[in-house]
């Protein structure tokens, strides 16, 4: 049984992706695909993996064994809080500072059974302004006043998060799914993760979409700093990411999905 851990991240259409998975759970089950989302993980007392005890570890292994015994071919686990929490990001002005230690907890929890991991990334300027807008919209407190200068100047980027994940899951393939490519198309994102055709129902759902909240955003210089940092991340990914990750693009996924559909039609008509 293949096991994919989808780490999100926040503000990358992850909730919409999870909603799509829930709405298509029956169809996915017929394909041998099971999904553990935040609800399922919470029922097993695994939400955020903050309270991993020998009992919860055994319960997790039992759950994995049960999925395998039930004939599940691919288990997809999706939980953006595995990476860290939005308040910590904003209060520290740093992109998932504890991603490495948290990913190691996930790796240890699943006992080396994970066969693939997936991460959403987003342009850093829109990522941070989206977090700020979400805070305003939901009346959340994200620590002290917005520290855009620190955020813009901090050297940590998605490349560091990817490196942290790779260290926690050595030799496990890591898929990188840009928000700009897959937002609004959860079906194509799932097709990239599974490498097969997927249901197309409920693909037009977009939950917690960015609004027009009045926020104190980065100035033009800070915005450019964040954009350039993300451009460096993309360049690194496009050049092969030192073998640590594979960048998934929508055009490639659509082409693969079309080819898969054609093969299915040929089998049906032959």
Secondary structure, 3 states (H helix, E strand, C coil): CEEEEECCCCCCCHHHHHHHHHHCHHHHHHCCEEEECHHHHHHCCCHHHCCCCHHHHHHHHHHHHHHHHCCCCEEEEECHHHCCCHHHHHHHCCCCCCHHHHHHHHHHHCCCCCCEEEEEECCHHHHHHHHHHHHHHCCCCCCCCCCHHHHHHCCCCHHHHHHHHHHHCCCCEEEEEEHHHHCCCHHHHHHHHHCCCCCCCCCCCCCCCCCCCCCCCCCHHHHHHHHHHHHHHHHHHHCCHHHCCEEECHHHHHHHHHHHHHHHHHHHHC
